[in-house]
Amino acid sequence: YKSVFPPDVHAVFDHGKRDVSSFPIATGTYYKQDYSEGVDISRYANIPVPTSYMAIQSAYDFVGGYNEQTEMGLLHVANHHISPGKKQWTWGNGDFGKAWERNLTDEDGPYIELMTGVYTDNQPDFAWLQPYEEKSWEQYFMPYAAVGNVKNATKDLIANFETEEDSVTLAIYATSKMQEIVVSLENSGNILWSDVVALSPDTPFVKTVRLASGQRVGLSLIIAEEDGRVLLRCSNPEQRENAIPPAAEAADDPKAITLIEQLYLTGLHLEQYRHATFNPIDYYEEALSRDPGDVRCNNALGLLLMKRGQFKEAQTCFEKAIKTLTQRNPNPYEGEPYYNLGYCLKLQSDLEGAYDAFFKSAWNAAWKDPSYLSIAQIDCLRGEWQAALEHVEQSLVRNWHNHKARQLKASLLRKKGNSVAALQWIAASLEIDRLNMGCLFEKFLITKDEDVKRIMMEVLQENPHSYLEYALDFSAAGLYEEAIELLQWSMATGAGRYPIIHYALGYFLSKNGKEEESKNRYHQAFALSPDRCFPNRLEEVLILQHALTVHPGDSKALYYLGNFWYAKRQYAEAIECWEKSVALNKKFPTVLRNLSLAYYNKVDRKSEALQLLERAFKLDETDSRIFMELDQLYKKLNYPPAERLAFLEAHMDLVEERDDLFVERIALYNQLSRYEIARELCASRKFHPWEGGEGKITFQYTHCRLQLAKRAIDSQDFTLALQYLKETDEYPYNLGEGKLSTVNENDVDYYKGVCYRGMNDEANAVKWFTKATKGSEEPKQVFYYNDENPDKIYYQGLAWRALGFEEKALERFHTLIAHGEKHLNDKCTIDYFAVSLPDLAIWEEDLNKRNQIHCYYVMALGYSGVGNLELAEKFMKNVKKLDVNHQ
């Protein structure tokens, strides 16, 4: 099997362009795999480790995969100007990959993903979507046969030709029957061979044509209709040395960036990539500390603050941007700050200010359609239907496919009593988008056709968020009765169990002057289960805040609002809401749990965090997630292994529910030197690793066997020791994981050498000692499953010593000591390109403390190696003082 990338793809990027490789022949190190001998990584069989690669630019419209044994493949065809993304992902043709194949397929592995990107060429190269913008595309996924390594393709034809010394073999696959097709071979405009053929998906066209010497150079295959119209052309790409583009670089610290423009662009990039750890606000604020009036940074910061619900602060930023923009000319080139200000003011119910700002924004063509829609909505809020209709028409002039504007126009035509025109408009709108629920709802309001209602409810699928989205469209224009009726439909479905549906109903009822009904609805919302309720829209902030003015004792509304604030990184507001919620209701475990996380991770109130989480678990001792988080908190707070094990085993029903708890229990047995029990537990369960979090159970599996082997060696039972060590050669299927070829096992290899030497088998002893000397010579912290533990270098040293190379052994030990001394006081941050973290990201890691543990540990190993046991013991005590659970 091979990936079929276009012939002009000569290099590929990893995620986020953090690494790069030549393609198809890789010649360097990629995903920690050494390809320096020149390896064809388009072929699945040649990729031993988990690997992603994404094409770097192509002028072709296809990407796919092909099985040479079955002569069948899958091809994706789309306009490369719109769909440039061409990606392959595999777990690798190795033991590690085979394990994932067993996890992810029934019985027909291997597992490969072919991915394509529309409006993006890399993952996560997101494109921007402006207000009410529509992006559309066509793409085709289609099977093909016989063609092999495709040189060009359309949705109708797929073609290839392969040259040999005196011939060329053509292969053409058609996706439909085609008659009288002219197939030609040309060289510099000269026709070397031509034939008229019929093509069919049933029978791929394959033919070998003899060529004279020298005719292969500049050869092209032309497929045309009889009248000469070319359907497809393909040729061999010109052979040339292509430069490999550089990999992406990490963003600099804001203070290290000289130019304000680069601060703005970096912040924008972090937003666009939704960066998990770097905060775009830091870059905008640094720029504004140098130039408080900078337009772009004020606008960007204001927009980010508005999205996070901080309307007042956002308003100030937009006003600063506008002040700078209009300093010399009241009619600026850029209208976005005015639009954002209008949107922000409307959220604060300042309709006059919003109306003015939207109109000013509409002076710029780029912002005309969203601005006029917003203007029309305000007209509706004022009951000025004719003005609203005129203004929504202005919006549609600029954006004919603005589906919200189409719904609003239908609503206005109905409001003005012009039902015939409304239905005609709705019909035209549904031709563009038959799932325009706003227009369908308007059709129901006019016709009262129950079939329309039935169709809508089938499409909405009891999804509360779908109901909310469309109801909010109506409410944005003050059409509260329509919003209320739509949400009332949800009451007969599962969506009616979602609390925000009821809060929204209460809000719309209040806006419609029905205060008593509103109050009753808020009380009904309070009575509903809070499970899986996570508000994320700005309108939901307004709804919940209003509910709290009507029902100040609503602890759940405070809980939901806190959830919104925390998700938007507004931690002070989240904590305030959750504290008020707890004060009103001390019996709700989830809010106690959330507040615990906020205290520990954001305000360094660790002892209070512990008390809150313990209270949360005491309130619901059936919640295995809170139980797991409590154990992890005990681990962070350095609770002794025996105490933690007793806690776990007092709740074995919860431990059995979760792999992570079960693995933690095994780890605790290993820490307590009860290796036989750990070994038995490893065999007692089918484990399910998560992507990026591999290595947890396999570490414990190997650790207990390694320690049992060491015990057997101490007892001179080398046969038993070797048996334990050989159990690590392959992981049993129940672990759900396989071995990576890039990760050395110097410890296991070293002790195998010890066993063979103890059994007087010197040849095998030397073999395994020699193998144990291999691998990286530079220690580093372990973060991911494919990182090597620094103790591997220690075992390299022991292996060199066993082979009689004391100087090489001491080199390894002194490397460990020097590394620890050099990096002990480093100030550490998460890698910029970290797309995921392998450990449970519940309680935030003190990276400096983690680094100190690492450095003390490698120094302890190094001093042990050189025979300074006093210092080795001292540094190991430092490790255990900082982390009693260190393994």
ChimeraX attribute file (.defattr): number of C-alpha atoms within 10 A of each C-alpha:
attribute: neighborCount
match mode: 1-to-1
recipient: residues
	/A:1	18
	/A:2	21
	/A:3	25
	/A:4	24
	/A:5	27
	/A:6	23
	/A:7	19
	/A:8	18
	/A:9	19
	/A:10	21
	/A:11	21
	/A:12	24
	/A:13	26
	/A:14	22
	/A:15	17
	/A:16	18
	/A:17	21
	/A:18	15
	/A:19	19
	/A:20	24
	/A:21	25
	/A:22	23
	/A:23	22
	/A:24	20
	/A:25	18
	/A:26	22
	/A:27	17
	/A:28	16
	/A:29	13
	/A:30	20
	/A:31	17
	/A:32	15
	/A:33	16
	/A:34	14
	/A:35	19
	/A:36	12
	/A:37	9
	/A:38	13
	/A:39	18
	/A:40	17
	/A:41	22
	/A:42	20
	/A:43	18
	/A:44	19
	/A:45	13
	/A:46	15
	/A:47	21
	/A:48	20
	/A:49	23
	/A:50	19
	/A:51	17
	/A:52	20
	/A:53	25
	/A:54	28
	/A:55	23
	/A:56	23
	/A:57	18
	/A:58	19
	/A:59	13
	/A:60	21
	/A:61	21
	/A:62	30
	/A:63	27
	/A:64	26
	/A:65	26
	/A:66	24
	/A:67	17
	/A:68	15
	/A:69	7
	/A:70	10
	/A:71	13
	/A:72	16
	/A:73	22
	/A:74	17
	/A:75	23
	/A:76	21
	/A:77	22
	/A:78	23
	/A:79	16
	/A:80	19
	/A:81	15
	/A:82	18
	/A:83	20
	/A:84	26
	/A:85	24
	/A:86	30
	/A:87	26
	/A:88	22
	/A:89	18
	/A:90	21
	/A:91	23
	/A:92	24
	/A:93	19
	/A:94	18
	/A:95	19
	/A:96	21
	/A:97	25
	/A:98	20
	/A:99	21
	/A:100	23
	/A:101	23
	/A:102	17
	/A:103	18
	/A:104	13
	/A:105	11
	/A:106	8
	/A:107	9
	/A:108	9
	/A:109	14
	/A:110	19
	/A:111	19
	/A:112	18
	/A:113	13
	/A:114	18
	/A:115	15
	/A:116	24
	/A:117	20
	/A:118	22
	/A:119	19
	/A:120	17
	/A:121	24
	/A:122	24
	/A:123	20
	/A:124	16
	/A:125	17
	/A:126	17
	/A:127	12
	/A:128	9
	/A:129	9
	/A:130	11
	/A:131	11
	/A:132	15
	/A:133	14
	/A:134	12
	/A:135	10
	/A:136	8
	/A:137	10
	/A:138	10
	/A:139	16
	/A:140	12
	/A:141	14
	/A:142	13
	/A:143	16
	/A:144	23
	/A:145	22
	/A:146	23
	/A:147	23
	/A:148	23
	/A:149	23
	/A:150	24
	/A:151	24
	/A:152	22
	/A:153	26
	/A:154	20
	/A:155	18
	/A:156	14
	/A:157	19
	/A:158	26
	/A:159	27
	/A:160	23
	/A:161	25
	/A:162	15
	/A:163	17
	/A:164	10
	/A:165	11
	/A:166	13
	/A:167	16
	/A:168	18
	/A:169	14
	/A:170	20
	/A:171	21
	/A:172	26
	/A:173	24
	/A:174	23
	/A:175	18
	/A:176	13
	/A:177	12
	/A:178	15
	/A:179	13
	/A:180	14
	/A:181	19
	/A:182	20
	/A:183	23
	/A:184	19
	/A:185	24
	/A:186	19
	/A:187	17
	/A:188	11
	/A:189	10
	/A:190	10
	/A:191	14
	/A:192	17
	/A:193	14
	/A:194	15
	/A:195	10
	/A:196	15
	/A:197	12
	/A:198	15
	/A:199	20
	/A:200	15
	/A:201	17
	/A:202	12
	/A:203	14
	/A:204	20
	/A:205	18
	/A:206	15
	/A:207	11
	/A:208	13
	/A:209	14
	/A:210	15
	/A:211	16
	/A:212	10
	/A:213	10
	/A:214	11
	/A:215	15
	/A:216	20
	/A:217	13
	/A:218	14
	/A:219	23
	/A:220	21
	/A:221	24
	/A:222	19
	/A:223	23
	/A:224	18
	/A:225	16
	/A:226	13
	/A:227	9
	/A:228	10
	/A:229	10
	/A:230	14
	/A:231	15
	/A:232	18
	/A:233	18
	/A:234	20
	/A:235	19
	/A:236	18
	/A:237	13
	/A:238	10
	/A:239	6
	/A:240	6
	/A:241	7
	/A:242	11
	/A:243	9
	/A:244	14
	/A:245	15
	/A:246	12
	/A:247	14
	/A:248	14
	/A:249	12
	/A:250	10
	/A:251	16
	/A:252	13
	/A:253	11
	/A:254	21
	/A:255	11
	/A:256	9
	/A:257	16
	/A:258	10
	/A:259	10
	/A:260	20
	/A:261	15
	/A:262	15
	/A:263	27
	/A:264	24
	/A:265	16
	/A:266	20
	/A:267	27
	/A:268	20
	/A:269	16
	/A:270	18
	/A:271	18
	/A:272	15
	/A:273	15
	/A:274	14
	/A:275	17
	/A:276	14
	/A:277	14
	/A:278	17
	/A:279	15
	/A:280	24
	/A:281	21
	/A:282	16
	/A:283	27
	/A:284	27
	/A:285	19
	/A:286	18
	/A:287	27
	/A:288	20
	/A:289	11
	/A:290	10
	/A:291	13
	/A:292	16
	/A:293	19
	/A:294	23
	/A:295	22
	/A:296	22
	/A:297	29
	/A:298	29
	/A:299	26
	/A:300	24
	/A:301	26
	/A:302	30
	/A:303	24
	/A:304	17
	/A:305	20
	/A:306	22
	/A:307	16
	/A:308	21
	/A:309	24
	/A:310	18
	/A:311	22
	/A:312	14
	/A:313	15
	/A:314	25
	/A:315	25
	/A:316	15
	/A:317	27
	/A:318	27
	/A:319	20
	/A:320	18
	/A:321	25
	/A:322	24
	/A:323	15
	/A:324	16
	/A:325	21
	/A:326	12
	/A:327	10
	/A:328	9
	/A:329	9
	/A:330	11
	/A:331	14
	/A:332	18
	/A:333	12
	/A:334	17
	/A:335	24
	/A:336	23
	/A:337	28
	/A:338	27
	/A:339	26
	/A:340	25
	/A:341	30
	/A:342	29
	/A:343	25
	/A:344	27
	/A:345	21
	/A:346	21
	/A:347	19
	/A:348	14
	/A:349	11
	/A:350	13
	/A:351	19
	/A:352	12
	/A:353	15
	/A:354	26
	/A:355	24
	/A:356	16
	/A:357	24
	/A:358	28
	/A:359	20
	/A:360	22
	/A:361	28
	/A:362	23
	/A:363	16
	/A:364	18
	/A:365	13
	/A:366	15
	/A:367	23
	/A:368	24
	/A:369	28
	/A:370	26
	/A:371	34
	/A:372	26
	/A:373	28
	/A:374	27
	/A:375	27
	/A:376	30
	/A:377	28
	/A:378	22
	/A:379	22
	/A:380	21
	/A:381	18
	/A:382	13
	/A:383	14
	/A:384	14
	/A:385	20
	/A:386	16
	/A:387	15
	/A:388	26
	/A:389	24
	/A:390	13
	/A:391	23
	/A:392	27
	/A:393	21
	/A:394	21
	/A:395	25
	/A:396	21
	/A:397	13
	/A:398	16
	/A:399	17
	/A:400	16
	/A:401	16
	/A:402	20
	/A:403	22
	/A:404	20
	/A:405	30
	/A:406	25
	/A:407	24
	/A:408	26
	/A:409	26
	/A:410	27
	/A:411	29
	/A:412	22
	/A:413	19
	/A:414	19
	/A:415	13
	/A:416	12
	/A:417	12
	/A:418	13
	/A:419	19
	/A:420	12
	/A:421	13
	/A:422	24
	/A:423	20
	/A:424	13
	/A:425	19
	/A:426	25
	/A:427	16
	/A:428	14
	/A:429	22
	/A:430	17
	/A:431	11
	/A:432	13
	/A:433	13
	/A:434	13
	/A:435	15
	/A:436	19
	/A:437	23
	/A:438	25
	/A:439	29
	/A:440	23
	/A:441	23
	/A:442	22
	/A:443	24
	/A:444	16
	/A:445	16
	/A:446	16
	/A:447	12
	/A:448	12
	/A:449	11
	/A:450	10
	/A:451	10
	/A:452	17
	/A:453	18
	/A:454	11
	/A:455	13
	/A:456	18
	/A:457	17
	/A:458	10
	/A:459	13
	/A:460	17
	/A:461	14
	/A:462	19
	/A:463	16
	/A:464	21
	/A:465	15
	/A:466	16
	/A:467	23
	/A:468	21
	/A:469	15
	/A:470	20
	/A:471	25
	/A:472	22
	/A:473	20
	/A:474	22
	/A:475	22
	/A:476	18
	/A:477	22
	/A:478	21
	/A:479	22
	/A:480	23
	/A:481	16
	/A:482	21
	/A:483	24
	/A:484	22
	/A:485	14
	/A:486	20
	/A:487	24
	/A:488	16
	/A:489	15
	/A:490	24
	/A:491	16
	/A:492	11
	/A:493	14
	/A:494	12
	/A:495	22
	/A:496	21
	/A:497	19
	/A:498	21
	/A:499	27
	/A:500	27
	/A:501	24
	/A:502	25
	/A:503	25
	/A:504	29
	/A:505	27
	/A:506	30
	/A:507	30
	/A:508	26
	/A:509	21
	/A:510	20
	/A:511	16
	/A:512	15
	/A:513	11
	/A:514	13
	/A:515	16
	/A:516	12
	/A:517	15
	/A:518	24
	/A:519	19
	/A:520	14
	/A:521	22
	/A:522	27
	/A:523	18
	/A:524	14
	/A:525	26
	/A:526	21
	/A:527	12
	/A:528	15
	/A:529	12
	/A:530	19
	/A:531	10
	/A:532	8
	/A:533	13
	/A:534	17
	/A:535	20
	/A:536	18
	/A:537	15
	/A:538	16
	/A:539	16
	/A:540	22
	/A:541	21
	/A:542	17
	/A:543	20
	/A:544	24
	/A:545	17
	/A:546	19
	/A:547	27
	/A:548	17
	/A:549	10
	/A:550	18
	/A:551	16
	/A:552	13
	/A:553	17
	/A:554	22
	/A:555	24
	/A:556	26
	/A:557	29
	/A:558	26
	/A:559	29
	/A:560	26
	/A:561	26
	/A:562	30
	/A:563	25
	/A:564	24
	/A:565	24
	/A:566	18
	/A:567	14
	/A:568	17
	/A:569	14
	/A:570	17
	/A:571	20
	/A:572	14
	/A:573	16
	/A:574	24
	/A:575	24
	/A:576	16
	/A:577	24
	/A:578	27
	/A:579	20
	/A:580	16
	/A:581	25
	/A:582	19
	/A:583	12
	/A:584	16
	/A:585	16
	/A:586	15
	/A:587	15
	/A:588	19
	/A:589	23
	/A:590	19
	/A:591	27
	/A:592	27
	/A:593	24
	/A:594	21
	/A:595	26
	/A:596	27
	/A:597	24
	/A:598	22
	/A:599	20
	/A:600	19
	/A:601	18
	/A:602	16
	/A:603	13
	/A:604	11
	/A:605	14
	/A:606	18
	/A:607	12
	/A:608	14
	/A:609	23
	/A:610	20
	/A:611	13
	/A:612	21
	/A:613	25
	/A:614	18
	/A:615	18
	/A:616	25
	/A:617	22
	/A:618	15
	/A:619	16
	/A:620	15
	/A:621	13
	/A:622	13
	/A:623	16
	/A:624	19
	/A:625	16
	/A:626	20
	/A:627	24
	/A:628	20
	/A:629	19
	/A:630	18
	/A:631	19
	/A:632	19
	/A:633	20
	/A:634	16
	/A:635	17
	/A:636	17
	/A:637	15
	/A:638	17
	/A:639	16
	/A:640	16
	/A:641	21
	/A:642	13
	/A:643	11
	/A:644	19
	/A:645	18
	/A:646	12
	/A:647	13
	/A:648	21
	/A:649	12
	/A:650	11
	/A:651	14
	/A:652	13
	/A:653	12
	/A:654	19
	/A:655	21
	/A:656	13
	/A:657	13
	/A:658	15
	/A:659	16
	/A:660	18
	/A:661	22
	/A:662	21
	/A:663	22
	/A:664	21
	/A:665	22
	/A:666	24
	/A:667	26
	/A:668	24
	/A:669	22
	/A:670	23
	/A:671	21
	/A:672	15
	/A:673	14
	/A:674	16
	/A:675	23
	/A:676	15
	/A:677	13
	/A:678	25
	/A:679	20
	/A:680	13
	/A:681	16
	/A:682	23
	/A:683	14
	/A:684	11
	/A:685	13
	/A:686	13
	/A:687	20
	/A:688	17
	/A:689	18
	/A:690	10
	/A:691	10
	/A:692	14
	/A:693	16
	/A:694	20
	/A:695	20
	/A:696	18
	/A:697	24
	/A:698	20
	/A:699	14
	/A:700	24
	/A:701	27
	/A:702	21
	/A:703	21
	/A:704	27
	/A:705	25
	/A:706	23
	/A:707	19
	/A:708	22
	/A:709	26
	/A:710	21
	/A:711	15
	/A:712	18
	/A:713	19
	/A:714	11
	/A:715	11
	/A:716	14
	/A:717	16
	/A:718	23
	/A:719	16
	/A:720	17
	/A:721	25
	/A:722	23
	/A:723	15
	/A:724	22
	/A:725	24
	/A:726	16
	/A:727	14
	/A:728	18
	/A:729	12
	/A:730	11
	/A:731	18
	/A:732	17
	/A:733	14
	/A:734	14
	/A:735	21
	/A:736	22
	/A:737	27
	/A:738	20
	/A:739	21
	/A:740	17
	/A:741	14
	/A:742	16
	/A:743	17
	/A:744	21
	/A:745	21
	/A:746	28
	/A:747	22
	/A:748	26
	/A:749	24
	/A:750	27
	/A:751	26
	/A:752	27
	/A:753	28
	/A:754	26
	/A:755	29
	/A:756	21
	/A:757	18
	/A:758	16
	/A:759	15
	/A:760	11
	/A:761	13
	/A:762	15
	/A:763	11
	/A:764	17
	/A:765	24
	/A:766	20
	/A:767	16
	/A:768	22
	/A:769	29
	/A:770	19
	/A:771	18
	/A:772	27
	/A:773	29
	/A:774	16
	/A:775	16
	/A:776	14
	/A:777	17
	/A:778	11
	/A:779	21
	/A:780	19
	/A:781	15
	/A:782	12
	/A:783	14
	/A:784	16
	/A:785	18
	/A:786	20
	/A:787	15
	/A:788	21
	/A:789	20
	/A:790	21
	/A:791	18
	/A:792	25
	/A:793	30
	/A:794	28
	/A:795	27
	/A:796	30
	/A:797	30
	/A:798	27
	/A:799	30
	/A:800	22
	/A:801	18
	/A:802	19
	/A:803	18
	/A:804	11
	/A:805	13
	/A:806	14
	/A:807	11
	/A:808	17
	/A:809	24
	/A:810	19
	/A:811	17
	/A:812	26
	/A:813	26
	/A:814	20
	/A:815	19
	/A:816	29
	/A:817	21
	/A:818	16
	/A:819	19
	/A:820	24
	/A:821	15
	/A:822	10
	/A:823	15
	/A:824	18
	/A:825	13
	/A:826	13
	/A:827	10
	/A:828	13
	/A:829	10
	/A:830	12
	/A:831	10
	/A:832	15
	/A:833	18
	/A:834	14
	/A:835	13
	/A:836	12
	/A:837	12
	/A:838	15
	/A:839	13
	/A:840	11
	/A:841	9
	/A:842	12
	/A:843	16
	/A:844	12
	/A:845	13
	/A:846	12
	/A:847	14
	/A:848	15
	/A:849	17
	/A:850	15
	/A:851	20
	/A:852	20
	/A:853	24
	/A:854	24
	/A:855	29
	/A:856	27
	/A:857	25
	/A:858	33
	/A:859	27
	/A:860	27
	/A:861	28
	/A:862	30
	/A:863	23
	/A:864	17
	/A:865	23
	/A:866	17
	/A:867	12
	/A:868	13
	/A:869	15
	/A:870	12
	/A:871	16
	/A:872	22
	/A:873	15
	/A:874	14
	/A:875	21
	/A:876	20
	/A:877	16
	/A:878	17
	/A:879	23
	/A:880	16
	/A:881	13
	/A:882	18
	/A:883	19
	/A:884	18
	/A:885	18
	/A:886	16
	/A:887	13
